[in-house]
Each structure stands twice: as C-alpha cells, then as structure tokens.
C-alpha cells in the first residue's frame, strides 16, 4: 500500500503496487478499520470510467450488507472497504483484475472494464467468534496479524497474554498457559477461551465480550466488575501445541487419549469441579461413539470406556442438578448395557429430580433385582413408595371432593327444576281443570274417533 497523492489523499491498494486498485478518501470516518470476517453495511454508486452509472444501492434504497473475506463481492470493493472507517466515504478505482476481469458481467459489465465505486461505509461489526453466532464475542480489531494458517483446537495447550479492560480501566494483565477446554482452572473467561480456536500463531486481537461470555450476572468483586458488564480483552496467542485432528488418529491412539481424559476428569470430579470433569467425559464420548473395530478386544475396551464416559457424565450432571441431561446420559449408558446397576440407579435419581417418581421406582426396583443388597436402591425405593402413597391419598381426596361437588350440583339442579315445574304435566296424563272443561278443538271435531284422556287420566275412545 502506498500514498499516491497527499493533495487528493489517494492510496494504491493493489497487491503489486501497479495502481490497479486505488482508494481516494473523501471523508475519513472514525474508529478502526473493519477486520477480516466483519459484517459491513455500505451504500454505493458504481460507474464506468466515463461516468455512466451501472448500479446504485441508493436507487434501490437498500444498503448492501456482506461479510469481508468471504468472496461475496468483487475483490476491489472488498479490499477498499477494508481500508475505510465507520462513517467514511471514498471513491475506489478498480482495474479489471480487481473487478469482473476479462469475462465482465454480461449484460451490465463489458469484458475488461475499469469500474469506479463511490462508497459510504455506514456501519460494521467485527467477526462473530461466539459458538452460536449470537454476537457475544466480537473481534473488533487485529492489532497484529497471525502467522500460518493453523489454529488451536479443543484440548490444545496454549500460551497467551491477556489484558482485560472495563470502561477504559485495565483490571487484569498477565501471561497464562492452559489447555483449551479447561480455561476456568486459570480463571480464563469463556469469551477469551472460545476466541482462541479462531486465532493464528502470534496473532493479537481486541475483543468485545458480552456478559454471557464474561462475568455474567455475578460480575467480579475482585476486579471491581459490576453485574452484566460488557468488557474488552486484548488477546495475544503466543504459542500453541499442534495436535492431530481426530480423523488422523487410529482407534488405539483414541483409546489412549480417552484414558487420559478419564483420569483427568475423575480428578476434577474429586475436587468438586463437576463442569470441567463433565467436559472431559463429553470429549471421551465424541472420540469414541462413532469408532468401531473388528478386533473383539479393542472393541470391548472402546465400549467399556464409552460406557464409563456416559455414566460419569450422568453423575456430573446429577451433581449440577441438570436432571434432564443426566437422564439422557444414563439412557445412553443403558443402551450399551441395559442391566447396568449404576446406570439404572443414576437414571432413577435423574427421574426423581424431574418428578417422574413412578419410573424412578421402576429403575430402583430393577437395581434390587440385580443386587438385592443394594442399600442405596432400597432407600430410594422406600422414598418413592412414600411419595407414591402420598400422591394416591391426595388423588383420592381430590376425587372425593370432586364427586361431592358434582352430587351437590345435581341436587341443586333437581330442586331448581321442581320449583320451575308447571301445574300441568300432560306428559304423565295429569290435566288441569281448564283442560277438562275446554271445548274440543277443530281437529278433534273433525276426528271424533281419536283417543282422549278422561278426567281420571285414563284413555277413552271418543
């Protein structure tokens, strides 16, 4: 990049310095330049060299939104916008190699066309590094580009430097080494840890991190960070361990790795770090669940480790009161070994946690079939029995009250109906005086042989 003219503020952005891509800044804008992966919003007018307009977002009254470094717009426009600041305006001159090349873009753009774009950068947001792309971890500035193309993976050992800032105040500034996935052991917030898998060696970036991935609703008293605070971090990835991809490992290597995960996860569990332990057991699952081997001994070892991962993950979730997750993990364990005593007992505990007492009772009863001396299962079965009996008594009481209420309502309706009944009830043959003494109707006169009721209510032939 070189400055062509101080007077007109023109800069050559072409990669070979040939002047085939030039940006002329009309208005500087403010802030920093958008980084690779940023989502930008622009208005533009495109013209040929003679000034003839071929396209305009202003005419459509709709700004163009695109992501940098994804190849969704021509190279010259992408490179030009990367050198603009928010609120800035510039004119880009793009030779064919930075526009539509030798082919053009029929019918609008002829082959080998040089194009000009009058561009206004309305807004941009940094690359979204959050796992669900919810905008919670935003890379707003690259302070130092990275080297190579490899990035750390979950489970990689990393050496980083971090500087945390809140409202312009630095609250932490330190070097730290840890394994990705276990950052909480070193008090690394989730937003920093998740960003590392997108960084290259030696890369230094500025991040904006929302509360969800930082200190959340609790804040941090030691750092004097209030609840629900948006923080910024400058993160430098100094070095990282280059680990093999899962697909590059054979089953023997996978089993060895999972034994390490199991050992470390067990230690975390003993130390009361249930979330960290669970992460390692989940990692075991991801390594083992889709792998199979024709060797019966290796396959048996794989299944044994996978069963242990499911059972241990169930236990971690029970400790964290994640009862639905615990139930799901226990079900997976039981799909491998349906009569597994630990699996049945832990699923029973999970079912108790979500209020499904009847099915919990069934699981504890199955435990006792396997081992009648299982005191824990006996105790839980007694608890289930008590709860089920109490529920039954409550239901009986509810139904009894319901039937009493219905009986009262029926009685009230009957009494109300009697009060409203007329003196005359022709349906049962009872006639009032006015009916006995009335004149025959025209129909009765014309049909003298019809049956009539006499004063005693009996039928007589007229």
C-alpha positions as CSV (number, residue, x, y, z in Angstrom):
1,X,0.0,0.0,0.0
2,X,1.4,3.4,-0.9
3,X,0.2,7.0,-0.8
4,X,-0.1,8.4,-4.4
5,X,-1.0,12.0,-3.6
6,X,-1.2,13.9,-0.3
7,X,-3.4,16.5,-2.1
8,X,-6.1,14.1,-3.1
9,X,-5.4,11.5,-0.4
10,X,-5.2,8.7,-2.9
11,X,-3.7,5.4,-1.9
12,X,-2.6,2.4,-4.1
13,X,-4.1,-0.8,-2.6
14,X,-3.0,-3.1,-5.4
15,X,-1.0,-6.1,-4.3
16,X,1.8,-5.5,-6.9
17,X,1.9,-1.7,-6.5
18,X,0.7,-1.2,-10.1
19,X,-2.0,1.4,-9.3
20,X,-4.7,-1.0,-10.5
21,X,-6.7,-0.5,-7.3
22,X,-6.8,3.0,-5.9
23,X,-8.8,4.4,-3.0
24,X,-9.5,8.2,-2.8
25,X,-10.7,9.1,0.7
26,X,-13.4,11.8,0.6
27,X,-14.3,11.6,4.3
28,X,-12.1,9.9,6.9
29,X,-14.7,8.3,9.2
30,X,-14.0,7.3,12.8
31,X,-12.8,4.3,14.8
32,X,-10.8,1.4,13.4
33,X,-10.8,-0.4,10.1
34,X,-13.1,-3.5,9.8
35,X,-11.3,-6.8,10.2
36,X,-11.5,-10.0,8.1
37,X,-14.8,-11.7,8.9
38,X,-16.5,-8.4,9.8
39,X,-20.1,-7.8,8.6
40,X,-20.2,-4.4,6.8
41,X,-23.1,-2.2,5.6
42,X,-22.4,0.2,2.7
43,X,-24.2,2.4,0.2
44,X,-22.5,2.8,-3.2
45,X,-22.8,4.0,-6.7
46,X,-21.0,2.1,-9.5
47,X,-20.0,3.9,-12.7
48,X,-17.8,3.3,-15.7
49,X,-14.8,5.4,-16.4
50,X,-16.9,7.8,-18.5
51,X,-19.2,8.4,-15.5
52,X,-22.1,6.2,-16.8
53,X,-23.9,4.6,-13.9
54,X,-24.5,0.9,-13.9
55,X,-25.6,0.2,-10.4
56,X,-26.6,2.0,-7.2
57,X,-27.8,0.9,-3.8
58,X,-29.2,4.4,-3.3
59,X,-31.6,3.9,-6.2
60,X,-32.8,0.6,-4.5
61,X,-33.0,2.4,-1.1
62,X,-31.4,-0.7,0.3
63,X,-27.8,-0.7,1.7
64,X,-25.5,-3.7,0.7
65,X,-24.5,-5.9,3.6
66,X,-21.8,-8.5,3.2
67,X,-19.0,-10.2,5.2
68,X,-15.4,-9.4,4.5
69,X,-13.1,-12.2,3.2
70,X,-15.8,-14.4,2.0
71,X,-15.7,-13.6,-1.7
72,X,-19.3,-12.5,-2.0
73,X,-18.4,-9.2,-3.7
74,X,-15.6,-8.2,-6.2
75,X,-12.1,-8.1,-4.8
76,X,-11.6,-4.4,-5.3
77,X,-14.7,-3.5,-3.4
78,X,-13.8,-5.9,-0.5
79,X,-10.2,-4.5,-0.3
80,X,-11.4,-0.9,-0.5
81,X,-14.0,-1.2,2.3
82,X,-11.4,-3.0,4.5
83,X,-9.5,0.4,4.3
84,X,-12.4,2.6,5.4
85,X,-13.7,3.6,8.8
86,X,-17.2,3.8,10.0
87,X,-19.0,6.9,8.6
88,X,-16.3,7.3,6.0
89,X,-16.7,7.9,2.2
90,X,-14.3,7.0,-0.6
91,X,-14.0,6.5,-4.3
92,X,-12.5,3.2,-5.5
93,X,-11.0,2.8,-8.9
94,X,-10.8,-0.9,-9.8
95,X,-9.0,-2.1,-12.9
96,X,-10.5,-5.3,-14.5
97,X,-8.3,-7.7,-12.3
98,X,-10.0,-6.2,-9.2
99,X,-13.4,-6.1,-10.8
100,X,-15.0,-8.6,-13.3
101,X,-11.9,-9.4,-15.3
102,X,-11.7,-10.5,-18.9
103,X,-15.2,-12.0,-18.8
104,X,-17.1,-9.0,-17.5
105,X,-20.6,-9.5,-16.1
106,X,-23.0,-9.5,-19.1
107,X,-25.1,-7.8,-19.9
108,X,-24.3,-4.9,-17.4
109,X,-20.5,-5.0,-17.4
110,X,-18.5,-5.5,-20.6
111,X,-15.2,-7.5,-20.6
112,X,-12.1,-5.8,-19.3
113,X,-14.0,-2.9,-17.7
114,X,-12.4,-0.5,-15.2
115,X,-15.0,0.5,-12.6
116,X,-15.4,3.2,-10.1
117,X,-17.3,2.9,-6.8
118,X,-18.4,5.9,-4.7
119,X,-18.7,4.1,-1.3
120,X,-20.1,5.2,2.1
121,X,-19.3,2.8,5.0
122,X,-22.5,3.1,7.1
123,X,-21.6,0.6,9.8
124,X,-19.7,-2.6,10.6
125,X,-19.5,-5.1,13.3
126,X,-16.5,-7.4,14.0
127,X,-16.2,-11.0,13.2
128,X,-18.5,-13.0,15.5
129,X,-16.5,-15.6,17.4
130,X,-19.3,-16.8,19.6
131,X,-20.3,-20.5,19.3
132,X,-23.9,-19.8,18.3
133,X,-23.1,-16.6,16.3
134,X,-25.2,-14.6,18.8
135,X,-22.8,-11.6,18.7
136,X,-21.4,-12.3,22.2
137,X,-17.7,-12.4,21.3
138,X,-16.8,-9.8,18.7
139,X,-13.3,-9.4,17.1
140,X,-13.2,-5.7,16.6
141,X,-9.5,-5.2,15.7
142,X,-6.5,-7.1,14.6
143,X,-3.5,-5.4,16.3
144,X,-1.0,-7.9,14.9
145,X,-1.7,-10.4,12.1
146,X,-1.1,-14.1,12.8
147,X,1.4,-16.5,11.1
148,X,0.5,-19.5,9.0
149,X,-3.0,-21.0,8.8
150,X,-3.2,-23.4,11.7
151,X,-5.3,-22.6,14.8
152,X,-5.5,-24.3,18.2
153,X,-8.1,-27.0,18.8
154,X,-10.1,-28.0,21.8
155,X,-7.5,-29.8,24.0
156,X,-4.5,-27.9,22.7
157,X,-2.0,-26.4,25.2
158,X,-1.8,-22.6,24.6
159,X,0.4,-19.8,25.8
160,X,-1.3,-16.5,25.7
161,X,-1.1,-12.9,27.1
162,X,-4.4,-11.2,28.0
163,X,-5.3,-7.7,29.1
164,X,-8.8,-7.1,30.3
165,X,-10.4,-3.7,30.3
166,X,-13.6,-2.3,31.6
167,X,-14.6,1.3,30.8
168,X,-11.0,2.2,30.0
169,X,-9.6,0.6,33.2
170,X,-7.3,-2.4,33.0
171,X,-8.3,-5.0,35.5
172,X,-6.0,-7.9,34.6
173,X,-2.8,-8.1,32.5
174,X,-1.0,-11.4,32.6
175,X,0.6,-14.4,30.7
176,X,-1.1,-17.7,31.2
177,X,-0.8,-21.3,29.9
178,X,-3.6,-23.8,29.9
179,X,-5.4,-26.5,27.9
180,X,-8.4,-25.2,25.8
181,X,-11.5,-26.6,27.4
182,X,-10.0,-26.2,30.9
183,X,-9.5,-22.4,31.0
184,X,-11.7,-21.9,34.1
185,X,-8.9,-23.6,36.0
186,X,-6.8,-20.5,35.3
187,X,-9.8,-18.1,35.7
188,X,-10.0,-17.5,31.9
189,X,-13.4,-16.3,30.9
190,X,-15.4,-18.2,28.3
191,X,-15.2,-15.4,25.7
192,X,-11.4,-15.4,25.7
193,X,-11.2,-19.2,25.6
194,X,-13.6,-19.6,22.8
195,X,-11.9,-17.0,20.7
196,X,-8.5,-18.8,20.7
197,X,-9.7,-21.6,18.3
198,X,-10.1,-18.8,15.6
199,X,-6.6,-17.2,16.1
200,X,-3.4,-18.0,14.4
201,X,0.1,-18.1,16.0
202,X,1.3,-14.7,17.2
203,X,-2.0,-13.0,16.3
204,X,-3.1,-10.2,18.6
205,X,-6.7,-9.1,18.6
206,X,-9.1,-6.8,20.5
207,X,-12.3,-8.5,21.6
208,X,-15.6,-7.1,22.9
209,X,-17.2,-9.7,25.1
210,X,-20.8,-9.6,26.3
211,X,-21.7,-10.6,29.9
212,X,-22.9,-14.1,28.9
213,X,-19.3,-14.9,27.9
214,X,-17.6,-12.8,30.6
215,X,-18.7,-12.3,34.2
216,X,-22.4,-12.6,33.6
217,X,-24.9,-11.5,36.3
218,X,-22.5,-12.0,39.1
219,X,-19.8,-9.6,38.0
220,X,-16.4,-9.9,39.7
221,X,-15.8,-8.3,43.0
222,X,-12.0,-8.8,42.9
223,X,-11.8,-6.9,39.6
224,X,-14.5,-4.4,40.5
225,X,-16.6,-5.5,37.6
226,X,-20.4,-4.9,38.1
227,X,-23.0,-7.5,37.0
228,X,-24.0,-7.6,33.3
229,X,-20.8,-5.8,32.2
230,X,-19.5,-5.6,28.6
231,X,-15.7,-6.0,28.8
232,X,-12.9,-5.8,26.3
233,X,-9.8,-8.0,26.1
234,X,-6.6,-7.7,24.1
235,X,-5.5,-11.3,23.5
236,X,-2.2,-12.5,22.0
237,X,-1.7,-16.1,21.1
238,X,2.0,-16.5,21.7
239,X,2.2,-20.2,21.0
240,X,0.1,-23.4,20.9
241,X,0.5,-27.2,20.7
242,X,-0.3,-28.5,17.3
243,X,-2.4,-31.6,17.9
244,X,-3.6,-34.2,15.5
245,X,-7.2,-34.0,14.2
246,X,-9.5,-36.7,15.4
247,X,-9.8,-38.2,12.0
248,X,-6.0,-38.6,11.8
249,X,-5.9,-40.8,15.0
250,X,-6.3,-44.6,14.9
251,X,-8.5,-46.3,17.5
252,X,-5.6,-47.3,19.6
253,X,-4.5,-43.7,19.8
254,X,-8.0,-42.6,20.6
255,X,-8.3,-45.1,23.4
256,X,-5.0,-43.9,24.9
257,X,-6.2,-40.3,24.7
258,X,-9.6,-41.1,26.3
259,X,-7.9,-42.9,29.2
260,X,-6.0,-39.6,29.9
261,X,-9.3,-37.7,29.7
262,X,-10.9,-40.1,32.1
263,X,-8.1,-39.8,34.6
264,X,-8.1,-36.0,34.5
265,X,-11.9,-35.9,34.6
266,X,-12.0,-38.1,37.6
267,X,-9.6,-35.9,39.4
268,X,-11.6,-32.8,38.6
269,X,-14.7,-34.6,39.9
270,X,-13.0,-35.4,43.2
271,X,-12.0,-31.7,43.5
272,X,-15.7,-30.7,43.1
273,X,-15.1,-29.2,39.6
274,X,-18.1,-31.0,38.1
275,X,-18.4,-28.8,35.0
276,X,-14.7,-29.3,34.0
277,X,-15.0,-33.0,34.7
278,X,-18.1,-33.3,32.5
279,X,-16.4,-31.5,29.6
280,X,-13.7,-34.2,29.6
281,X,-16.3,-37.0,29.7
282,X,-18.2,-35.4,26.9
283,X,-14.9,-35.3,24.9
284,X,-14.5,-39.0,25.5
285,X,-17.9,-39.6,24.0
286,X,-17.1,-37.5,20.9
287,X,-13.9,-39.5,20.4
288,X,-15.4,-43.0,21.0
289,X,-19.1,-43.0,19.9
290,X,-18.6,-43.3,16.1
291,X,-15.5,-45.5,16.2
292,X,-15.6,-49.3,15.9
293,X,-13.0,-52.0,15.5
294,X,-13.1,-55.6,14.1
295,X,-10.7,-56.7,16.9
296,X,-13.0,-58.0,19.6
297,X,-10.6,-57.0,22.4
298,X,-10.2,-53.4,21.2
299,X,-13.9,-53.1,20.5
300,X,-14.6,-54.3,24.1
301,X,-12.2,-51.7,25.5
302,X,-13.9,-49.0,23.4
303,X,-17.3,-49.9,24.7
304,X,-16.1,-50.1,28.3
305,X,-14.6,-46.6,28.0
306,X,-17.7,-45.2,26.3
307,X,-19.9,-46.7,29.0
308,X,-17.7,-45.1,31.7
309,X,-18.0,-41.7,29.9
310,X,-21.8,-41.9,29.9
311,X,-22.0,-43.0,33.5
312,X,-19.6,-40.4,34.7
313,X,-21.3,-37.6,32.7
314,X,-24.6,-38.7,34.3
315,X,-23.0,-38.3,37.7
316,X,-21.6,-34.9,36.9
317,X,-25.0,-33.7,35.7
318,X,-26.7,-35.0,38.8
319,X,-24.2,-33.1,41.0
320,X,-25.0,-29.9,38.9
321,X,-28.8,-30.6,39.1
322,X,-29.0,-31.0,35.4
323,X,-31.6,-33.8,35.7
324,X,-32.7,-33.9,32.1
325,X,-29.1,-34.2,30.8
326,X,-28.4,-36.8,33.5
327,X,-31.4,-38.8,32.3
328,X,-30.2,-38.6,28.7
329,X,-26.7,-39.8,29.5
330,X,-27.9,-42.6,31.7
331,X,-30.2,-43.8,28.8
332,X,-27.2,-43.9,26.5
333,X,-25.2,-45.9,29.1
334,X,-28.2,-48.4,29.3
335,X,-28.3,-48.6,25.5
336,X,-24.9,-50.2,25.8
337,X,-25.6,-52.3,28.9
338,X,-29.3,-52.5,29.7
339,X,-28.8,-54.2,33.1
340,X,-26.1,-51.8,34.3
341,X,-26.7,-51.3,38.0
342,X,-25.1,-47.8,38.2
343,X,-26.9,-46.7,35.0
344,X,-30.3,-47.8,36.4
345,X,-29.7,-46.2,39.8
346,X,-28.4,-42.9,38.4
347,X,-31.3,-42.7,35.9
348,X,-33.6,-43.3,38.8
349,X,-32.0,-40.3,40.6
350,X,-32.4,-38.2,37.5
351,X,-36.1,-39.2,37.2
352,X,-36.7,-38.3,40.8
353,X,-35.2,-34.9,40.1
354,X,-37.6,-34.2,37.3
355,X,-40.6,-35.6,39.3
356,X,-41.1,-38.8,37.4
357,X,-41.5,-40.9,40.6
358,X,-43.2,-44.0,39.1
359,X,-40.4,-44.6,36.5
360,X,-37.8,-43.8,39.1
361,X,-39.4,-46.5,41.3
362,X,-39.1,-49.0,38.4
363,X,-35.4,-48.3,37.9
364,X,-34.6,-48.7,41.7
365,X,-36.7,-51.9,41.7
366,X,-34.6,-53.2,38.7
367,X,-31.4,-52.4,40.7
368,X,-32.6,-54.6,43.5
369,X,-33.3,-57.4,41.1
370,X,-29.6,-57.2,40.1
371,X,-28.3,-56.8,43.7
372,X,-30.9,-57.3,46.5
373,X,-28.3,-56.0,49.0
374,X,-28.1,-52.5,47.3
375,X,-28.9,-50.4,50.4
376,X,-28.9,-47.1,48.4
377,X,-31.5,-48.5,46.0
378,X,-33.6,-49.8,48.9
379,X,-33.5,-46.4,50.5
380,X,-34.6,-44.7,47.3
381,X,-37.3,-47.3,46.7
382,X,-38.7,-46.5,50.1
383,X,-38.7,-42.8,49.3
384,X,-40.6,-43.5,46.1
385,X,-43.1,-45.7,47.9
386,X,-43.8,-42.9,50.4
387,X,-44.2,-40.3,47.7
388,X,-46.5,-42.5,45.5
389,X,-48.7,-43.3,48.5
390,X,-49.0,-39.7,49.4
391,X,-49.9,-38.9,45.8
392,X,-52.5,-41.6,45.8
393,X,-54.1,-40.2,49.0
394,X,-54.1,-36.7,47.5
395,X,-55.8,-38.1,44.3
396,X,-58.4,-39.9,46.4
397,X,-59.2,-36.8,48.3
398,X,-59.4,-34.7,45.2
399,X,-61.7,-37.2,43.5
400,X,-63.9,-37.5,46.6
401,X,-64.3,-33.7,46.8
402,X,-65.0,-33.6,43.1
403,X,-67.8,-36.2,43.4
404,X,-69.3,-34.5,46.4
405,X,-69.3,-31.3,44.4
406,X,-71.0,-32.9,41.5
407,X,-73.6,-34.5,43.7
408,X,-74.4,-31.2,45.3
409,X,-74.7,-29.6,41.9
410,X,-77.1,-32.4,40.7
411,X,-79.2,-31.9,43.9
412,X,-79.4,-28.1,43.3
413,X,-80.4,-28.6,39.7
414,X,-83.2,-31.0,40.7
415,X,-84.5,-28.7,43.3
416,X,-84.4,-25.8,40.9
417,X,-86.2,-27.8,38.3
418,X,-89.0,-28.7,40.7
419,X,-89.5,-25.0,41.6
420,X,-89.9,-24.1,38.0
421,X,-92.3,-27.0,37.1
422,X,-95.8,-26.0,35.8
423,X,-99.1,-27.3,37.4
424,X,-100.0,-29.2,34.3
425,X,-97.9,-32.2,33.3
426,X,-99.5,-33.6,30.2
427,X,-96.6,-35.9,29.7
428,X,-97.9,-38.1,32.6
429,X,-101.6,-37.8,31.9
430,X,-102.4,-35.1,34.5
431,X,-104.8,-32.5,33.3
432,X,-105.8,-29.2,34.8
433,X,-109.4,-28.1,35.2
434,X,-109.1,-25.8,32.3
435,X,-108.2,-28.7,30.1
436,X,-111.0,-30.9,31.3
437,X,-113.6,-28.2,30.7
438,X,-112.4,-26.8,27.4
439,X,-114.2,-27.0,24.1
440,X,-113.0,-29.7,21.6
441,X,-110.5,-28.4,19.1
442,X,-111.3,-28.2,15.3
443,X,-109.1,-31.2,14.8
444,X,-110.9,-33.2,17.5
445,X,-114.3,-32.3,15.9
446,X,-113.2,-33.4,12.5
447,X,-111.7,-36.7,14.0
448,X,-114.2,-37.9,16.6
449,X,-112.6,-41.4,16.9
450,X,-109.3,-40.3,18.3
451,X,-108.3,-41.5,21.8
452,X,-108.7,-38.9,24.6
453,X,-107.8,-38.9,28.3
454,X,-110.7,-38.9,30.7
455,X,-110.7,-36.9,34.0
456,X,-109.1,-39.8,35.8
457,X,-106.2,-39.7,33.3
458,X,-107.3,-42.9,31.5
459,X,-107.6,-43.2,27.8
460,X,-111.1,-43.4,26.3
461,X,-112.4,-43.8,22.8
462,X,-114.3,-40.7,21.7
